[in-house]
Structure formats: structure tokens, C-alpha cells
């Protein structure tokens, strides 16, 4: 009895690792996906703080690479109980033998971190734009959109970002607080500045003239004088733009394209022509 018990224990200890580790070979039709899941799903620890994070290419607001792989092997009929020899460490577990179900739980965490990092990307750029509302306009917009997207996807507004200093400014707090402080306030100020800048154009211009003025901000009038004066723009029946496409002449000079707009009395565009010049256009181009 005692000998049998000891032998049974020995046999059990010898066989347990084999039973717990399912070998992965190149003959497996899902070898590529399972091998990737075994090697890494994006986790790493930030130097200094040791905080957990994920690679930019491994997850974003749209999801995580690891989840695409997990869903692919599940659709192929691989059970969640299938085990892999995992080489990486995560907040959930150490390297070793783990099931696809365990890896999926860690991957869900990767997805969550990826969504928060996407918000941080635009939020930090919005913070760094400061009072430069013109250059920050896109950052404010993308920050607000990303926040709405990730909250809709299940990230709570109270989720906190890792505390750190960025360019001398403190970046910390819940994503809702950061949205209000940097993105919403920036968008509001940018909108106010844009409205103030557009007001003269909207007062004196309409139709095609207004559309072009809002796009370019200033034009050249006949004779070559530049202006952003809405009244002068309204009175002129011909406008010019001096454009610099990414092209050069054979002698190396920058190509300048002079675009000529002709309007009717109701500010409707009736004709557009253009001419290319090597280097600065001569005065005769503005006729």
C-alpha cells in the first residue's frame, strides 16, 4: 500500500507537466496564430515606474491584435481550454503554461489599456497645444471623439491615466477630468477664435466667394496685391491664389501655380483657370 502510494505519487508528478502543456508544432494549422499568442500580446513594464502598458502597435481604440488572433483560433475550433507555453508576463500571470481562456482575459485588459492610450495620445497633444488654438484644433476634436468612442465601448469616465510629468506639465486624473480640462476647453476657445476670424467674411461674402475665403483666408487681387479684407474681396470680380505644389522645374526652382477665379455679380464662381510658373510669378500673371 505504502509503496504503491509512493510510486503513484512519483508517477503523478512525472506526468503532470506533460498533461498540462500541449505541444505546439509547425504541423498545427493554427501554428502562426498560437505562436504569436505564446510569444507576446503587447505587455511591457515602463522603465522606472514599472507600470504596465502595451505597445502602440498592439492595441488602440479599435481593439487589440491579440483579440483578433484569439477570435481567429476560436472560429477555427480551437477550444479555450487549449494550453500554451506563454513566454510573457502580464498583470494577470507569470510566464508558464496557461489556457487560451486565461490569455483572453489578459487580452481584454490589453484592449482596455489600448483604448485609454489612444485617448491619452490626443489629450496630451491638446494639452501641449496650450493657447495655440489654431494648431490644436484637430487635437481637441480627435480627443473629444476618442473619448466618446472609448466610453461608448465600455471604458468608465472615472478611469485614471498613469500619473506623470510631460514637458513640465502634470498629466494625471480621470479621463473625464482631462477631457474637460484640455480638450473641451480648447475646442471651445478654438471655436470662439474661428467665429471671430470668420465674422467679417460672413458679413460681406456669400456663396462661392465665402467658401473660398473660409478655406484660404486671403487672396490676391488684380495687379498682385494680397488682401484678407472682406470688403475689398467682395468688390473684386476676379481673385487669384498663388499655390506652391510639391513640384520643381528642371532648373530646380519651385513651381508656382497661379489660379484665377472669376465671379459674377452675385458672387457665384463662373470660371477658373490656372498657369504654372518656374519660381515667383510675374506681375502680368495677376491680370
N, C-alpha and C positions, 0 to 999 in steps of 0.2 A: 504493500500500500504506500509506504513512505517512498520507496524507490520509484514507483510509478508516478507519484505526485511530483517528485523532483524532476524526473525525466519529462513529464508533461509540461512542467514549468519551463524547462530548458527548451523544449520544442516550441512552446508558445512564443518565447522571447526571440527565437531564431526566425520564426515565420511571420511575426507581427509586422516588421518593416516591409517585407515583401508584399504582404497583403495590403498595406496602406499606401504603397507607392505604385501607381500604374505606369508602366514604362511607356515612354513616348518615342516612336521610331519614325523614320522618314517614310515608311510604308503607310502610315496613318493618313487617310485622305484629308484630315484636318490638321496635319502636322504644322503648316505655316502659322495658322491662327493660334493653335495651342502653344507653339513655341514662343510666339510673341508675348502671349499672356504669362508664360513661365519666366521670361527674361525681364519684363518691365511693363508697368501700366502707367508710368509717369511720375511716381512719387520720388521726392528728394527732400532733404532737410536743408534749410537755409543756413549758410555758414554764419557762425557767431550766435544766432538766436536758437538754432536747432528747431525752428518752427517748421511744420510740414507744409510743403507746397507741391505743385505739379508743373510740368513743363508746358510752355506756351503752345507747343505743337501737339500736346497730348489731350487737351481739353479746352473748350471755350463755351460760349453761351448756348451753342447748338448741340453740345453733347461731348462725349469722350470717345477717343479711339478704342479704348478697352471695351466699352459697351457695344460698339459695332462688332467687335470680334466675338464677344460673348453671345450676342444675339445670332451671329452667323453660325457658330458651332451648335447652339441650341436648335436652330432651324434645321441643321443637318442631322439632328437626332442624338447628339451627344448629351447624356444626362448631367444634371447639375451635381450629381454625386461623383462624377469623374474627378480623379485627383491629379495634381501636377506637382512636380518638384519646383517650387517657387524660389527664385533666386533673390527676390527683392524684399525689402522691409517696408512696412506701412504703419499708420497709426493703429490698424486693426490687428496685425500679427507680425511675427518674425519670419525670416526665410525658413522654408521647410515644406513639408507635404500639406497641401491644402486643396479643398474641393473647389469646383467651379462656383458653387453657391457662395463660399467664403470670398472668393475673388470678386464675385459680382457685388457683394456688399461693400467691399473696399472700392470697387469701381464706381459705385453710386456716390461715394464720398468724393472721388476724383471729379465726377461730374459737377458736384456742388461747388467744389473749390474752383473749378474752371469757370463757372458762371460768375462767381464773385470776382475772380481775377479780371474777367472781361469788363465788369463794371469799374473795377479799380483802374484799368488802363485808361478809360476815357475820363474818369473822375480826377485822376492825378493830372492829366493834361489840362483839364478845366481849371484845376487849382493853380497850375503853373502859368496858365494864360493870364491870371491876375486881372488887371483892369484893361488888358488889351482885348477888348470885346470883339474887334474885327477878326483877329486871328483865332480867337477862341470860340467863335460862333458854332463851328462844326463840332467841336469838342463838347460844348454844352448840349447840343442836340443829340449827339450819339450817347452821351452819358445818360440823359433822360430816357432815351429809347431803350438802352440796355437795361437800365433799372426796371422799367416797366416789363420788359421781356423776362428777366430772371425772376421777378416777383410773381409774375403770372405762371412761371414754370415751377413755383413752389419754394423759392428762397424767401425766408421771412424778412420783413423790413428791419427787424431788430438784429439781423446777422451782423456781427462785428468783423472789421478787417484787422489784419495784424498791425499793431501799433509800430510806427517807425517814423524817422525823420527823412524828408525828401526835399533836397535843395534848401535846407534851412527851415522848412515848414513842417509842422506836425500833422501827420496823416494818421488819424485814428477815429474810432467811433463806429456806430451802426451805419449801415448803408443808407438808411433813410435820412439820417442826420447829414451825411456827406452829400447826398443828393440835393438837399435843401440849401446847404451852406455854399457849395461850389457850383453846382450845375443849374439849379433852378434860379438862383440869384443872378448868375452870369447870363443865362438866357434872357432873363427879364431886362437886364441892363443893355444887352446887345440889341434886343428888340426896340427898346426906347431910343437907342442911338440910331438904329436903322430908320425908324419912323421919322426922327428929326432930320436925318440926311435926305430922306426921300420926299419930305413935305414940299419943298419948292418945286420939284419935278412934277409932283401930283397936282400942284396948283395950276401950273401953266401948260403942262403937256398932257397928251392923251393918245390913245391908240398905239400905232407903231412907234411913234416918237417916244412915248413914255416907256414902252417896253425896251427899246434900245438904250435909253438914258439910264434906266434902272440897272441894266446889265453892265454898261461900260462907265457910267459916271461922268464922262466928259467926251467931247468930240472936237474935231477941227471944222472951222467954218471956211467958206470960200476965201482964198487968199492965204490960208495956212495958219490963222490964229486959233489957238486952242481955247476952249471955254467949257465951264460947267455951269454957266449962268443960264438958268431955265428960261428966262425971258428972251435972251438972245437966241437960244436954241429954238424957241417957239417961232420967232420971226423968220428964221432962215429956212428956205425951201430945200437946201442942199447941205448935207453933213458929210464929213469924212472921218474915217478911222485909219490910223497908222498901225498896222499889225506886224509883228515880228515872228513869223513861223519858224520852226526849228530847221531852217534850211540856210545854206550858204552858196554864194556864187562861185564859179570856178576860180576866181581870184581871191577867194577867202572872205569876201565881205558878206555881212549879214543881209539876207533878203528882207526887204520891207514891202508889205502888201498894202497898197492904198485902196481902201474900199469906199466907194462913193454911193451915198443914199440920196435919192430924190423923192420928195414928198409932195402931195397935192395940198390944197388949201385947208383940208380937213385933217391934216397930219397923218394921212394914210401913205404908206410906202408904195410908190408906183414903179420905181426902177432901182436896180442895184448893179453896179459894175465894179470891177477891180483891175488893178495893174500892179505888176511886180517890178521892183527896182533893186539894183545892187547897191547896197549902202543907203544912206538917207535919201529920201525922195526930194526932187527939186520942187521949187515953189509952183511951177507950172502944173504939178500933179494935183494941186488943190483948186481946180477951176470947175 
